[in-house]
Amino acid sequence: MKEFVEFITKKLVDVPEAVEVSYIEGKNTAIIELRVAPKDVGKVIGKSGRTANALRTLISAVASRQNQKVVLEIIEENK
């Protein structure tokens, strides 16, 4: 799952080497934390959050095939 998110995100951004994906496994739910370069945050979120929602939909679809629940968090860091 982590590799899937990393692959898709690197195709969306201008600085693919700045993409960092963390996978945190919980009891019932896994959390994927996504960090990108500050200038690429807008591209990952998209207009009115459409790109972020599309990413979440893809992740949910893949996770449901594996009987998992996964949440995507986009981490914005102020630099």
PDB file of N, CA, C and O in Angstrom:
ATOM      1  N   MET A   1       0.826  -1.194   0.000  1.00  0.00           N
ATOM      2  CA  MET A   1       0.000   0.000   0.000  1.00  0.00           C
ATOM      3  C   MET A   1       0.874   1.263   0.000  1.00  0.00           C
ATOM      4  O   MET A   1       0.604   2.225  -0.719  1.00  0.00           O
ATOM      5  N   LYS A   2       1.917   1.231   0.820  1.00  0.00           N
ATOM      6  CA  LYS A   2       2.825   2.378   0.908  1.00  0.00           C
ATOM      7  C   LYS A   2       3.446   2.683  -0.451  1.00  0.00           C
ATOM      8  O   LYS A   2       3.525   3.841  -0.859  1.00  0.00           O
ATOM      9  N   GLU A   3       3.884   1.647  -1.142  1.00  0.00           N
ATOM     10  CA  GLU A   3       4.516   1.823  -2.451  1.00  0.00           C
ATOM     11  C   GLU A   3       3.532   2.367  -3.483  1.00  0.00           C
ATOM     12  O   GLU A   3       3.899   3.157  -4.353  1.00  0.00           O
ATOM     13  N   PHE A   4       2.277   1.932  -3.370  1.00  0.00           N
ATOM     14  CA  PHE A   4       1.226   2.389  -4.276  1.00  0.00           C
ATOM     15  C   PHE A   4       1.029   3.904  -4.146  1.00  0.00           C
ATOM     16  O   PHE A   4       0.984   4.619  -5.147  1.00  0.00           O
ATOM     17  N   VAL A   5       0.911   4.381  -2.911  1.00  0.00           N
ATOM     18  CA  VAL A   5       0.720   5.819  -2.656  1.00  0.00           C
ATOM     19  C   VAL A   5       1.944   6.603  -3.117  1.00  0.00           C
ATOM     20  O   VAL A   5       1.814   7.668  -3.720  1.00  0.00           O
ATOM     21  N   GLU A   6       3.115   6.082  -2.836  1.00  0.00           N
ATOM     22  CA  GLU A   6       4.346   6.761  -3.235  1.00  0.00           C
ATOM     23  C   GLU A   6       4.443   6.872  -4.759  1.00  0.00           C
ATOM     24  O   GLU A   6       4.823   7.922  -5.278  1.00  0.00           O
ATOM     25  N   PHE A   7       4.107   5.812  -5.470  1.00  0.00           N
ATOM     26  CA  PHE A   7       4.161   5.804  -6.932  1.00  0.00           C
ATOM     27  C   PHE A   7       3.215   6.857  -7.526  1.00  0.00           C
ATOM     28  O   PHE A   7       3.612   7.641  -8.389  1.00  0.00           O
ATOM     29  N   ILE A   8       1.977   6.866  -7.061  1.00  0.00           N
ATOM     30  CA  ILE A   8       0.991   7.812  -7.592  1.00  0.00           C
ATOM     31  C   ILE A   8       1.389   9.251  -7.281  1.00  0.00           C
ATOM     32  O   ILE A   8       1.302  10.123  -8.146  1.00  0.00           O
ATOM     33  N   THR A   9       1.823   9.497  -6.055  1.00  0.00           N
ATOM     34  CA  THR A   9       2.162  10.859  -5.649  1.00  0.00           C
ATOM     35  C   THR A   9       3.360  11.387  -6.420  1.00  0.00           C
ATOM     36  O   THR A   9       3.380  12.557  -6.802  1.00  0.00           O
ATOM     37  N   LYS A  10       4.352  10.550  -6.654  1.00  0.00           N
ATOM     38  CA  LYS A  10       5.532  10.995  -7.391  1.00  0.00           C
ATOM     39  C   LYS A  10       5.188  11.409  -8.816  1.00  0.00           C
ATOM     40  O   LYS A  10       5.877  12.246  -9.398  1.00  0.00           O
ATOM     41  N   LYS A  11       4.133  10.837  -9.382  1.00  0.00           N
ATOM     42  CA  LYS A  11       3.701  11.215 -10.726  1.00  0.00           C
ATOM     43  C   LYS A  11       2.965  12.560 -10.741  1.00  0.00           C
ATOM     44  O   LYS A  11       2.878  13.207 -11.785  1.00  0.00           O
ATOM     45  N   LEU A  12       2.438  12.982  -9.586  1.00  0.00           N
ATOM     46  CA  LEU A  12       1.670  14.218  -9.502  1.00  0.00           C
ATOM     47  C   LEU A  12       2.511  15.461  -9.233  1.00  0.00           C
ATOM     48  O   LEU A  12       2.133  16.557  -9.647  1.00  0.00           O
ATOM     49  N   VAL A  13       3.636  15.314  -8.553  1.00  0.00           N
ATOM     50  CA  VAL A  13       4.379  16.463  -8.035  1.00  0.00           C
ATOM     51  C   VAL A  13       5.548  16.863  -8.933  1.00  0.00           C
ATOM     52  O   VAL A  13       5.964  16.111  -9.815  1.00  0.00           O
ATOM     53  N   ASP A  14       6.069  18.077  -8.681  1.00  0.00           N
ATOM     54  CA  ASP A  14       7.229  18.581  -9.413  1.00  0.00           C
ATOM     55  C   ASP A  14       8.551  18.108  -8.804  1.00  0.00           C
ATOM     56  O   ASP A  14       9.561  18.007  -9.500  1.00  0.00           O
ATOM     57  N   VAL A  15       8.534  17.818  -7.492  1.00  0.00           N
ATOM     58  CA  VAL A  15       9.752  17.397  -6.789  1.00  0.00           C
ATOM     59  C   VAL A  15       9.521  15.988  -6.225  1.00  0.00           C
ATOM     60  O   VAL A  15       9.263  15.840  -5.031  1.00  0.00           O
ATOM     61  N   PRO A  16       9.613  14.949  -7.074  1.00  0.00           N
ATOM     62  CA  PRO A  16       9.305  13.597  -6.613  1.00  0.00           C
ATOM     63  C   PRO A  16      10.261  13.065  -5.545  1.00  0.00           C
ATOM     64  O   PRO A  16       9.888  12.198  -4.755  1.00  0.00           O
ATOM     65  N   GLU A  17      11.483  13.577  -5.520  1.00  0.00           N
ATOM     66  CA  GLU A  17      12.430  13.089  -4.509  1.00  0.00           C
ATOM     67  C   GLU A  17      12.082  13.571  -3.099  1.00  0.00           C
ATOM     68  O   GLU A  17      12.633  13.058  -2.126  1.00  0.00           O
ATOM     69  N   ALA A  18      11.183  14.540  -2.973  1.00  0.00           N
ATOM     70  CA  ALA A  18      10.769  15.050  -1.657  1.00  0.00           C
ATOM     71  C   ALA A  18       9.575  14.275  -1.089  1.00  0.00           C
ATOM     72  O   ALA A  18       9.160  14.533   0.041  1.00  0.00           O
ATOM     73  N   VAL A  19       9.026  13.341  -1.843  1.00  0.00           N
ATOM     74  CA  VAL A  19       7.867  12.579  -1.381  1.00  0.00           C
ATOM     75  C   VAL A  19       8.289  11.586  -0.302  1.00  0.00           C
ATOM     76  O   VAL A  19       9.201  10.784  -0.499  1.00  0.00           O
ATOM     77  N   GLU A  20       7.609  11.654   0.840  1.00  0.00           N
ATOM     78  CA  GLU A  20       7.852  10.717   1.938  1.00  0.00           C
ATOM     79  C   GLU A  20       6.521  10.110   2.347  1.00  0.00           C
ATOM     80  O   GLU A  20       5.542  10.825   2.554  1.00  0.00           O
ATOM     81  N   VAL A  21       6.489   8.798   2.461  1.00  0.00           N
ATOM     82  CA  VAL A  21       5.272   8.097   2.850  1.00  0.00           C
ATOM     83  C   VAL A  21       5.579   7.242   4.074  1.00  0.00           C
ATOM     84  O   VAL A  21       6.510   6.436   4.065  1.00  0.00           O
ATOM     85  N   SER A  22       4.783   7.428   5.131  1.00  0.00           N
ATOM     86  CA  SER A  22       4.917   6.614   6.342  1.00  0.00           C
ATOM     87  C   SER A  22       3.660   5.778   6.495  1.00  0.00           C
ATOM     88  O   SER A  22       2.551   6.248   6.241  1.00  0.00           O
ATOM     89  N   TYR A  23       3.846   4.534   6.912  1.00  0.00           N
ATOM     90  CA  TYR A  23       2.722   3.614   7.100  1.00  0.00           C
ATOM     91  C   TYR A  23       2.690   3.218   8.568  1.00  0.00           C
ATOM     92  O   TYR A  23       3.640   2.625   9.079  1.00  0.00           O
ATOM     93  N   ILE A  24       1.592   3.548   9.248  1.00  0.00           N
ATOM     94  CA  ILE A  24       1.439   3.257  10.666  1.00  0.00           C
ATOM     95  C   ILE A  24       0.292   2.274  10.825  1.00  0.00           C
ATOM     96  O   ILE A  24      -0.858   2.585  10.512  1.00  0.00           O
ATOM     97  N   GLU A  25       0.614   1.094  11.312  1.00  0.00           N
ATOM     98  CA  GLU A  25      -0.383   0.024  11.470  1.00  0.00           C
ATOM     99  C   GLU A  25      -1.032   0.134  12.845  1.00  0.00           C
ATOM    100  O   GLU A  25      -0.346   0.200  13.866  1.00  0.00           O
ATOM    101  N   GLY A  26      -2.358   0.152  12.857  1.00  0.00           N
ATOM    102  CA  GLY A  26      -3.110   0.151  14.101  1.00  0.00           C
ATOM    103  C   GLY A  26      -3.876  -1.149  14.248  1.00  0.00           C
ATOM    104  O   GLY A  26      -3.719  -2.061  13.437  1.00  0.00           O
ATOM    105  N   LYS A  27      -4.708  -1.239  15.280  1.00  0.00           N
ATOM    106  CA  LYS A  27      -5.496  -2.459  15.490  1.00  0.00           C
ATOM    107  C   LYS A  27      -6.504  -2.673  14.365  1.00  0.00           C
ATOM    108  O   LYS A  27      -6.545  -3.740  13.754  1.00  0.00           O
ATOM    109  N   ASN A  28      -7.318  -1.650  14.096  1.00  0.00           N
ATOM    110  CA  ASN A  28      -8.369  -1.786  13.087  1.00  0.00           C
ATOM    111  C   ASN A  28      -8.100  -0.986  11.817  1.00  0.00           C
ATOM    112  O   ASN A  28      -8.642  -1.285  10.753  1.00  0.00           O
ATOM    113  N   THR A  29      -7.262   0.024  11.942  1.00  0.00           N
ATOM    114  CA  THR A  29      -7.040   0.943  10.837  1.00  0.00           C
ATOM    115  C   THR A  29      -5.560   1.240  10.674  1.00  0.00           C
ATOM    116  O   THR A  29      -4.829   1.342  11.659  1.00  0.00           O
ATOM    117  N   ALA A  30      -5.124   1.378   9.443  1.00  0.00           N
ATOM    118  CA  ALA A  30      -3.757   1.808   9.150  1.00  0.00           C
ATOM    119  C   ALA A  30      -3.801   3.265   8.701  1.00  0.00           C
ATOM    120  O   ALA A  30      -4.768   3.704   8.080  1.00  0.00           O
ATOM    121  N   ILE A  31      -2.764   3.995   9.017  1.00  0.00           N
ATOM    122  CA  ILE A  31      -2.676   5.406   8.633  1.00  0.00           C
ATOM    123  C   ILE A  31      -1.483   5.567   7.698  1.00  0.00           C
ATOM    124  O   ILE A  31      -0.378   5.105   7.985  1.00  0.00           O
ATOM    125  N   ILE A  32      -1.732   6.226   6.587  1.00  0.00           N
ATOM    126  CA  ILE A  32      -0.654   6.563   5.662  1.00  0.00           C
ATOM    127  C   ILE A  32      -0.447   8.067   5.753  1.00  0.00           C
ATOM    128  O   ILE A  32      -1.349   8.851   5.455  1.00  0.00           O
ATOM    129  N   GLU A  33       0.756   8.460   6.169  1.00  0.00           N
ATOM    130  CA  GLU A  33       1.106   9.878   6.243  1.00  0.00           C
ATOM    131  C   GLU A  33       1.909  10.234   5.002  1.00  0.00           C
ATOM    132  O   GLU A  33       2.900   9.579   4.680  1.00  0.00           O
ATOM    133  N   LEU A  34       1.474  11.272   4.314  1.00  0.00           N
ATOM    134  CA  LEU A  34       2.105  11.693   3.073  1.00  0.00           C
ATOM    135  C   LEU A  34       2.701  13.083   3.252  1.00  0.00           C
ATOM    136  O   LEU A  34       2.008  14.027   3.632  1.00  0.00           O
ATOM    137  N   ARG A  35       4.001  13.193   2.972  1.00  0.00           N
ATOM    138  CA  ARG A  35       4.684  14.481   3.034  1.00  0.00           C
ATOM    139  C   ARG A  35       5.274  14.770   1.656  1.00  0.00           C
ATOM    140  O   ARG A  35       5.878  13.899   1.030  1.00  0.00           O
ATOM    141  N   VAL A  36       5.090  16.007   1.196  1.00  0.00           N
ATOM    142  CA  VAL A  36       5.656  16.432  -0.085  1.00  0.00           C
ATOM    143  C   VAL A  36       6.324  17.786   0.117  1.00  0.00           C
ATOM    144  O   VAL A  36       6.205  18.392   1.181  1.00  0.00           O
ATOM    145  N   ALA A  37       7.024  18.254  -0.905  1.00  0.00           N
ATOM    146  CA  ALA A  37       7.652  19.571  -0.848  1.00  0.00           C
ATOM    147  C   ALA A  37       6.564  20.625  -0.646  1.00  0.00           C
ATOM    148  O   ALA A  37       5.454  20.474  -1.156  1.00  0.00           O
ATOM    149  N   PRO A  38       6.876  21.692   0.094  1.00  0.00           N
ATOM    150  CA  PRO A  38       5.862  22.728   0.365  1.00  0.00           C
ATOM    151  C   PRO A  38       5.180  23.286  -0.887  1.00  0.00           C
ATOM    152  O   PRO A  38       3.993  23.609  -0.859  1.00  0.00           O
ATOM    153  N   LYS A  39       5.933  23.397  -1.982  1.00  0.00           N
ATOM    154  CA  LYS A  39       5.323  23.940  -3.206  1.00  0.00           C
ATOM    155  C   LYS A  39       4.401  22.933  -3.909  1.00  0.00           C
ATOM    156  O   LYS A  39       3.620  23.315  -4.780  1.00  0.00           O
ATOM    157  N   ASP A  40       4.491  21.639  -3.530  1.00  0.00           N
ATOM    158  CA  ASP A  40       3.672  20.605  -4.161  1.00  0.00           C
ATOM    159  C   ASP A  40       2.414  20.250  -3.366  1.00  0.00           C
ATOM    160  O   ASP A  40       1.602  19.447  -3.826  1.00  0.00           O
ATOM    161  N   VAL A  41       2.244  20.831  -2.197  1.00  0.00           N
ATOM    162  CA  VAL A  41       1.083  20.504  -1.364  1.00  0.00           C
ATOM    163  C   VAL A  41      -0.218  20.816  -2.108  1.00  0.00           C
ATOM    164  O   VAL A  41      -1.170  20.038  -2.046  1.00  0.00           O
ATOM    165  N   GLY A  42      -0.260  21.929  -2.796  1.00  0.00           N
ATOM    166  CA  GLY A  42      -1.456  22.303  -3.553  1.00  0.00           C
ATOM    167  C   GLY A  42      -1.788  21.310  -4.650  1.00  0.00           C
ATOM    168  O   GLY A  42      -2.961  21.060  -4.926  1.00  0.00           O
ATOM    169  N   LYS A  43      -0.772  20.744  -5.276  1.00  0.00           N
ATOM    170  CA  LYS A  43      -1.009  19.763  -6.336  1.00  0.00           C
ATOM    171  C   LYS A  43      -1.580  18.469  -5.775  1.00  0.00           C
ATOM    172  O   LYS A  43      -2.424  17.832  -6.404  1.00  0.00           O
ATOM    173  N   VAL A  44      -1.119  18.085  -4.595  1.00  0.00           N
ATOM    174  CA  VAL A  44      -1.592  16.842  -3.988  1.00  0.00           C
ATOM    175  C   VAL A  44      -3.011  17.010  -3.450  1.00  0.00           C
ATOM    176  O   VAL A  44      -3.815  16.080  -3.516  1.00  0.00           O
ATOM    177  N   ILE A  45      -3.319  18.186  -2.922  1.00  0.00           N
ATOM    178  CA  ILE A  45      -4.662  18.431  -2.397  1.00  0.00           C
ATOM    179  C   ILE A  45      -5.636  18.710  -3.543  1.00  0.00           C
ATOM    180  O   ILE A  45      -6.746  18.179  -3.560  1.00  0.00           O
ATOM    181  N   GLY A  46      -5.221  19.537  -4.490  1.00  0.00           N
ATOM    182  CA  GLY A  46      -6.065  19.834  -5.648  1.00  0.00           C
ATOM    183  C   GLY A  46      -7.112  20.889  -5.358  1.00  0.00           C
ATOM    184  O   GLY A  46      -7.286  21.319  -4.218  1.00  0.00           O
ATOM    185  N   LYS A  47      -7.792  21.292  -6.386  1.00  0.00           N
ATOM    186  CA  LYS A  47      -8.830  22.304  -6.265  1.00  0.00           C
ATOM    187  C   LYS A  47     -10.006  21.741  -5.469  1.00  0.00           C
ATOM    188  O   LYS A  47     -10.583  20.718  -5.837  1.00  0.00           O
ATOM    189  N   SER A  48     -10.346  22.407  -4.395  1.00  0.00           N
ATOM    190  CA  SER A  48     -11.426  21.981  -3.480  1.00  0.00           C
ATOM    191  C   SER A  48     -11.197  20.569  -2.932  1.00  0.00           C
ATOM    192  O   SER A  48     -12.150  19.891  -2.547  1.00  0.00           O
ATOM    193  N   GLY A  49      -9.938  20.127  -2.898  1.00  0.00           N
ATOM    194  CA  GLY A  49      -9.622  18.818  -2.333  1.00  0.00           C
ATOM    195  C   GLY A  49      -9.925  17.645  -3.247  1.00  0.00           C
ATOM    196  O   GLY A  49      -9.963  16.500  -2.797  1.00  0.00           O
ATOM    197  N   ARG A  50     -10.139  17.918  -4.513  1.00  0.00           N
ATOM    198  CA  ARG A  50     -10.529  16.841  -5.438  1.00  0.00           C
ATOM    199  C   ARG A  50      -9.442  15.792  -5.629  1.00  0.00           C
ATOM    200  O   ARG A  50      -9.735  14.597  -5.659  1.00  0.00           O
ATOM    201  N   THR A  51      -8.194  16.223  -5.758  1.00  0.00           N
ATOM    202  CA  THR A  51      -7.108  15.259  -5.954  1.00  0.00           C
ATOM    203  C   THR A  51      -6.920  14.406  -4.703  1.00  0.00           C
ATOM    204  O   THR A  51      -6.743  13.191  -4.798  1.00  0.00           O
ATOM    205  N   ALA A  52      -6.959  15.040  -3.531  1.00  0.00           N
ATOM    206  CA  ALA A  52      -6.828  14.303  -2.270  1.00  0.00           C
ATOM    207  C   ALA A  52      -7.972  13.302  -2.117  1.00  0.00           C
ATOM    208  O   ALA A  52      -7.750  12.169  -1.690  1.00  0.00           O
ATOM    209  N   ASN A  53      -9.178  13.708  -2.459  1.00  0.00           N
ATOM    210  CA  ASN A  53     -10.319  12.794  -2.372  1.00  0.00           C
ATOM    211  C   ASN A  53     -10.182  11.632  -3.354  1.00  0.00           C
ATOM    212  O   ASN A  53     -10.566  10.506  -3.036  1.00  0.00           O
ATOM    213  N   ALA A  54      -9.645  11.893  -4.529  1.00  0.00           N
ATOM    214  CA  ALA A  54      -9.429  10.823  -5.508  1.00  0.00           C
ATOM    215  C   ALA A  54      -8.377   9.838  -4.989  1.00  0.00           C
ATOM    216  O   ALA A  54      -8.533   8.626  -5.132  1.00  0.00           O
ATOM    217  N   LEU A  55      -7.312  10.362  -4.389  1.00  0.00           N
ATOM    218  CA  LEU A  55      -6.299   9.488  -3.789  1.00  0.00           C
ATOM    219  C   LEU A  55      -6.907   8.630  -2.688  1.00  0.00           C
ATOM    220  O   LEU A  55      -6.641   7.431  -2.608  1.00  0.00           O
ATOM    221  N   ARG A  56      -7.715   9.242  -1.849  1.00  0.00           N
ATOM    222  CA  ARG A  56      -8.357   8.497  -0.754  1.00  0.00           C
ATOM    223  C   ARG A  56      -9.292   7.410  -1.298  1.00  0.00           C
ATOM    224  O   ARG A  56      -9.376   6.320  -0.731  1.00  0.00           O
ATOM    225  N   THR A  57      -9.981   7.704  -2.379  1.00  0.00           N
ATOM    226  CA  THR A  57     -10.875   6.715  -2.990  1.00  0.00           C
ATOM    227  C   THR A  57     -10.080   5.528  -3.527  1.00  0.00           C
ATOM    228  O   THR A  57     -10.464   4.377  -3.321  1.00  0.00           O
ATOM    229  N   LEU A  58      -8.976   5.808  -4.212  1.00  0.00           N
ATOM    230  CA  LEU A  58      -8.124   4.730  -4.725  1.00  0.00           C
ATOM    231  C   LEU A  58      -7.562   3.877  -3.590  1.00  0.00           C
ATOM    232  O   LEU A  58      -7.550   2.649  -3.675  1.00  0.00           O
ATOM    233  N   ILE A  59      -7.103   4.532  -2.537  1.00  0.00           N
ATOM    234  CA  ILE A  59      -6.538   3.814  -1.397  1.00  0.00           C
ATOM    235  C   ILE A  59      -7.599   2.947  -0.731  1.00  0.00           C
ATOM    236  O   ILE A  59      -7.333   1.802  -0.366  1.00  0.00           O
ATOM    237  N   SER A  60      -8.795   3.489  -0.574  1.00  0.00           N
ATOM    238  CA  SER A  60      -9.882   2.719   0.030  1.00  0.00           C
ATOM    239  C   SER A  60     -10.234   1.497  -0.814  1.00  0.00           C
ATOM    240  O   SER A  60     -10.499   0.421  -0.279  1.00  0.00           O
ATOM    241  N   ALA A  61     -10.236   1.669  -2.113  1.00  0.00           N
ATOM    242  CA  ALA A  61     -10.561   0.551  -3.003  1.00  0.00           C
ATOM    243  C   ALA A  61      -9.514  -0.555  -2.895  1.00  0.00           C
ATOM    244  O   ALA A  61      -9.863  -1.732  -2.809  1.00  0.00           O
ATOM    245  N   VAL A  62      -8.245  -0.188  -2.900  1.00  0.00           N
ATOM    246  CA  VAL A  62      -7.185  -1.178  -2.788  1.00  0.00           C
ATOM    247  C   VAL A  62      -7.219  -1.838  -1.415  1.00  0.00           C
ATOM    248  O   VAL A  62      -7.059  -3.053  -1.301  1.00  0.00           O
ATOM    249  N   ALA A  63      -7.427  -1.040  -0.383  1.00  0.00           N
ATOM    250  CA  ALA A  63      -7.452  -1.575   0.990  1.00  0.00           C
ATOM    251  C   ALA A  63      -8.626  -2.522   1.202  1.00  0.00           C
ATOM    252  O   ALA A  63      -8.487  -3.536   1.886  1.00  0.00           O
ATOM    253  N   SER A  64      -9.776  -2.205   0.623  1.00  0.00           N
ATOM    254  CA  SER A  64     -10.950  -3.063   0.813  1.00  0.00           C
ATOM    255  C   SER A  64     -10.755  -4.432   0.171  1.00  0.00           C
ATOM    256  O   SER A  64     -11.309  -5.423   0.645  1.00  0.00           O
ATOM    257  N   ARG A  65      -9.979  -4.493  -0.893  1.00  0.00           N
ATOM    258  CA  ARG A  65      -9.683  -5.783  -1.522  1.00  0.00           C
ATOM    259  C   ARG A  65      -8.816  -6.649  -0.608  1.00  0.00           C
ATOM    260  O   ARG A  65      -8.789  -7.872  -0.737  1.00  0.00           O
ATOM    261  N   GLN A  66      -8.102  -5.990   0.324  1.00  0.00           N
ATOM    262  CA  GLN A  66      -7.237  -6.705   1.262  1.00  0.00           C
ATOM    263  C   GLN A  66      -7.875  -6.766   2.654  1.00  0.00           C
ATOM    264  O   GLN A  66      -7.210  -7.096   3.635  1.00  0.00           O
ATOM    265  N   ASN A  67      -9.166  -6.447   2.727  1.00  0.00           N
ATOM    266  CA  ASN A  67      -9.913  -6.429   3.996  1.00  0.00           C
ATOM    267  C   ASN A  67      -9.245  -5.550   5.048  1.00  0.00           C
ATOM    268  O   ASN A  67      -9.108  -5.949   6.205  1.00  0.00           O
ATOM    269  N   GLN A  68      -8.834  -4.359   4.642  1.00  0.00           N
ATOM    270  CA  GLN A  68      -8.207  -3.396   5.536  1.00  0.00           C
ATOM    271  C   GLN A  68      -8.955  -2.080   5.483  1.00  0.00           C
ATOM    272  O   GLN A  68      -9.739  -1.834   4.565  1.00  0.00           O
ATOM    273  N   LYS A  69      -8.709  -1.236   6.470  1.00  0.00           N
ATOM    274  CA  LYS A  69      -9.192   0.130   6.435  1.00  0.00           C
ATOM    275  C   LYS A  69      -7.965   1.023   6.548  1.00  0.00           C
ATOM    276  O   LYS A  69      -7.179   0.904   7.488  1.00  0.00           O
ATOM    277  N   VAL A  70      -7.812   1.912   5.583  1.00  0.00           N
ATOM    278  CA  VAL A  70      -6.633   2.771   5.528  1.00  0.00           C
ATOM    279  C   VAL A  70      -7.078   4.220   5.403  1.00  0.00           C
ATOM    280  O   VAL A  70      -7.996   4.539   4.648  1.00  0.00           O
ATOM    281  N   VAL A  71      -6.414   5.092   6.153  1.00  0.00           N
ATOM    282  CA  VAL A  71      -6.705   6.521   6.140  1.00  0.00           C
ATOM    283  C   VAL A  71      -5.476   7.247   5.607  1.00  0.00           C
ATOM    284  O   VAL A  71      -4.354   6.951   6.017  1.00  0.00           O
ATOM    285  N   LEU A  72      -5.680   8.199   4.694  1.00  0.00           N
ATOM    286  CA  LEU A  72      -4.589   9.004   4.152  1.00  0.00           C
ATOM    287  C   LEU A  72      -4.588  10.361   4.842  1.00  0.00           C
ATOM    288  O   LEU A  72      -5.606  11.051   4.887  1.00  0.00           O
ATOM    289  N   GLU A  73      -3.440  10.727   5.375  1.00  0.00           N
ATOM    290  CA  GLU A  73      -3.252  12.056   5.964  1.00  0.00           C
ATOM    291  C   GLU A  73      -2.155  12.764   5.195  1.00  0.00           C
ATOM    292  O   GLU A  73      -1.053  12.239   5.038  1.00  0.00           O
ATOM    293  N   ILE A  74      -2.467  13.967   4.715  1.00  0.00           N
ATOM    294  CA  ILE A  74      -1.477  14.769   4.017  1.00  0.00           C
ATOM    295  C   ILE A  74      -0.917  15.746   5.043  1.00  0.00           C
ATOM    296  O   ILE A  74      -1.635  16.595   5.571  1.00  0.00           O
ATOM    297  N   ILE A  75       0.370  15.612   5.314  1.00  0.00           N
ATOM    298  CA  ILE A  75       1.030  16.414   6.337  1.00  0.00           C
ATOM    299  C   ILE A  75       1.642  17.650   5.684  1.00  0.00           C
ATOM    300  O   ILE A  75       2.482  17.544   4.791  1.00  0.00           O
ATOM    301  N   GLU A  76       1.209  18.823   6.143  1.00  0.00           N
ATOM    302  CA  GLU A  76       1.752  20.083   5.650  1.00  0.00           C
ATOM    303  C   GLU A  76       2.759  20.585   6.663  1.00  0.00           C
ATOM    304  O   GLU A  76       2.435  20.766   7.836  1.00  0.00           O
ATOM    305  N   GLU A  77       3.970  20.806   6.213  1.00  0.00           N
ATOM    306  CA  GLU A  77       5.005  21.318   7.088  1.00  0.00           C
ATOM    307  C   GLU A  77       5.346  22.737   6.673  1.00  0.00           C
ATOM    308  O   GLU A  77       5.520  23.026   5.489  1.00  0.00           O
ATOM    309  N   ASN A  78       5.439  23.609   7.648  1.00  0.00           N
ATOM    310  CA  ASN A  78       5.812  24.998   7.380  1.00  0.00           C
ATOM    311  C   ASN A  78       7.323  25.112   7.386  1.00  0.00           C
ATOM    312  O   ASN A  78       7.978  24.863   8.398  1.00  0.00           O
ATOM    313  N   LYS A  79       7.866  25.493   6.239  1.00  0.00           N
ATOM    314  CA  LYS A  79       9.333  25.639   6.129  1.00  0.00           C
ATOM    315  C   LYS A  79       9.663  27.029   5.677  1.00  0.00           C
ATOM    316  O   LYS A  79      10.837  27.365   5.520  1.00  0.00           O
TER     317      LYS A  79
END
